[in-house]
Amino acid sequence: MDAHTHRAEGHHPRAYVLAATELMAPPDHEKFCAGIHPWHISGYPAQKPDLFKLFSHRNCIGIGETGLDRLYPHLALQVESLMWHWDKAEDFEKPLILHLVKSSSDILALLKKRKARTHWIFHDFQGPADVVKRILKLHPQSFFSFGPRGLARSDSRHLWEQVPAHLRLIETDDSGLEIEAVLKMSQASPEEMSKNFHTAFSL
């Protein structure tokens, strides 16, 4: 039920997000996601051919993480990369995993221009709370994944409750915690989180 992890080992089900150095050789027998992170945007577009091969791999269950991060440079290139990943997510009929930092208005503007056709997973979602309803109005098939950083916030319970129960996910990300610890922080049931994970990734 771990919707986003960078740990090489962990409990299943899990979505292992490949590091940039792993794009040429993904791990065997591991469900993974592949994409170009906004922090590593210098890899775009040179890594597109390698990614394209991975997207059709039998173990690839998601496209990304990709997205927009206004704390990092080259926003125009980030947008270009995001749109390419968006296209591929729909071509391969797989969910799009999004990293967003201070860019909620940007993603809303893009959604107003173009309808999304596959599940979107907003990774390590930390708000703002008002954006949940605005995103779901434009793309009802959006899931919101919460990790230790977000769930540890004082207002995390309010933010968690803004998301419909069937669209909530949990993740360990790069925290080093076990998913059971994150589950406890969320106060959700393992059955609910497992069901949402399988729905989000169409497994």
C-alpha positions in Angstrom: 0.0 0.0 0.0 3.1 2.2 -0.2 2.1 4.6 -3.0 5.6 6.2 -3.4 8.9 5.0 -2.1 12.6 5.5 -2.9 13.7 2.6 -0.7 15.3 -0.3 -2.4 13.5 -2.7 -0.1 10.1 -2.7 1.6 6.8 -4.4 2.1 4.4 -5.0 -0.8 2.3 -3.7 -2.4 4.5 -0.7 -3.2 5.3 1.7 -6.0 9.1 2.0 -6.2 10.1 5.2 -7.9 13.3 4.8 -10.0 16.2 7.1 -9.4 17.8 8.8 -12.4 20.7 6.3 -12.3 18.3 3.3 -12.5 16.6 4.2 -15.8 18.8 1.9 -17.8 18.4 -1.1 -15.4 15.2 -1.2 -13.3 15.2 -3.8 -10.5 13.9 -7.3 -11.3 10.5 -8.4 -9.9 9.6 -4.9 -8.6 6.6 -2.7 -9.5 8.1 0.6 -10.4 7.3 4.1 -11.7 9.7 6.0 -14.0 10.0 9.7 -14.9 12.2 12.8 -14.8 11.9 14.6 -11.5 11.8 18.5 -11.7 15.0 18.5 -9.6 16.8 16.6 -12.3 15.3 18.5 -15.3 18.7 18.6 -16.9 18.1 15.0 -17.9 15.2 16.1 -20.2 15.0 15.5 -23.1 18.1 13.2 -23.4 16.5 10.5 -21.2 13.2 10.3 -23.1 14.2 7.2 -25.2 15.2 5.3 -22.1 12.0 6.3 -20.4 9.9 5.4 -23.4 11.2 1.8 -23.2 10.5 1.6 -19.5 6.9 2.8 -19.8 6.0 -0.3 -21.8 7.9 -2.6 -19.3 5.6 -5.2 -17.7 6.5 -4.0 -14.2 6.0 -0.3 -14.9 2.8 0.8 -13.1 3.1 4.6 -13.2 4.6 7.5 -15.1 6.7 9.9 -13.0 7.5 11.4 -10.7 7.3 14.5 -12.8 5.8 17.9 -12.1 6.5 21.5 -11.2 8.7 22.9 -8.5 9.0 26.7 -8.4 11.9 26.5 -5.9 14.0 25.1 -8.8 15.0 26.8 -12.0 14.0 26.2 -15.6 10.2 26.2 -15.1 9.5 26.3 -18.8 11.5 23.1 -19.3 9.7 21.6 -16.3 6.3 22.3 -18.0 7.5 20.8 -21.2 8.7 17.7 -19.4 5.4 17.4 -17.5 3.4 17.7 -20.7 5.5 14.9 -22.3 4.9 12.7 -19.3 1.2 13.5 -19.4 1.1 12.4 -23.0 2.9 9.2 -22.3 0.7 8.4 -19.3 -2.3 8.5 -21.6 -0.6 6.7 -24.4 0.3 3.8 -22.0 -2.9 4.2 -19.9 -1.0 4.5 -16.6 -1.3 6.9 -13.7 0.7 10.2 -13.7 2.7 10.8 -10.4 3.1 14.4 -9.6 5.6 16.4 -7.6 4.2 19.9 -7.0 5.9 22.7 -4.9 4.3 26.2 -4.9 2.7 25.4 -8.3 -0.9 24.6 -7.5 -2.1 27.5 -9.7 0.1 26.3 -12.5 -1.4 22.7 -12.5 -4.9 24.1 -12.2 -4.3 26.3 -15.2 -3.1 23.3 -17.2 -6.1 21.2 -16.2 -8.4 24.0 -17.3 -6.9 23.8 -20.8 -6.8 20.1 -21.2 -8.8 17.2 -19.8 -6.8 14.4 -18.1 -7.8 10.9 -19.0 -5.8 8.7 -16.5 -5.5 8.7 -12.8 -3.3 11.4 -11.3 -1.5 10.8 -8.0 -0.4 14.0 -6.1 2.6 12.7 -4.3 3.5 13.9 -0.7 0.5 16.2 -0.8 0.8 19.0 1.7 -1.9 21.4 0.5 -3.1 24.0 0.4 -6.4 22.6 1.5 -8.6 24.6 -0.8 -6.9 23.2 -3.9 -8.3 19.7 -3.3 -11.8 20.6 -4.4 -10.5 22.7 -7.3 -8.4 19.8 -8.6 -11.2 17.3 -8.2 -13.6 19.5 -10.0 -11.3 19.5 -13.0 -10.0 15.9 -12.7 -12.2 13.7 -10.4 -9.8 10.8 -10.9 -7.1 12.4 -8.8 -5.6 10.7 -5.8 -3.7 12.5 -3.0 -0.8 10.6 -1.3 0.3 11.6 2.2 3.7 10.9 3.6 5.3 11.5 7.1 6.1 15.1 6.4 2.6 16.1 5.6 0.9 13.9 8.2 3.2 15.3 10.9 1.9 18.8 10.4 -0.5 20.2 13.0 -3.1 20.8 10.4 -2.6 17.4 8.7 -5.9 15.9 10.0 -7.9 18.7 8.5 -6.0 18.4 5.2 -6.4 14.6 5.2 -10.2 15.0 5.7 -10.5 17.4 2.7 -9.7 14.4 0.5 -12.6 11.9 -0.1 -11.7 8.6 1.6 -11.5 6.6 -1.6 -8.9 9.0 -3.0 -6.4 8.9 -0.1 -3.1 7.1 -0.3 -0.1 6.9 2.0 3.6 6.7 1.2 7.0 6.5 2.8 8.8 8.5 0.2 12.5 8.9 1.3 11.7 9.0 5.0 13.3 5.6 6.0 10.1 4.8 7.9 8.1 1.6 7.4 4.7 2.0 5.8 3.1 0.7 9.0 4.3 3.8 10.8 2.8 6.0 8.2 -0.4 4.1 8.3 -0.6 4.7 12.1 -0.1 8.4 11.5 -2.9 8.5 9.0 -5.3 6.5 11.3 -6.7 4.8 8.2 -7.4 1.1 8.0 -4.9 -1.1 6.1 -7.8 -2.6 4.0 -8.9 0.9 2.9 -5.3 1.9 1.9 -4.7 -1.3 0.1 -7.9 -1.0 -1.9 -7.1 2.6 -2.8 -3.6 1.7 -3.9 -4.8 -1.0 -6.2 -7.5 1.3 -7.7 -5.0 4.2 -8.2 -2.6 2.0 -10.0 -5.3 -0.1 -11.8 -3.9 -3.4 -10.4 
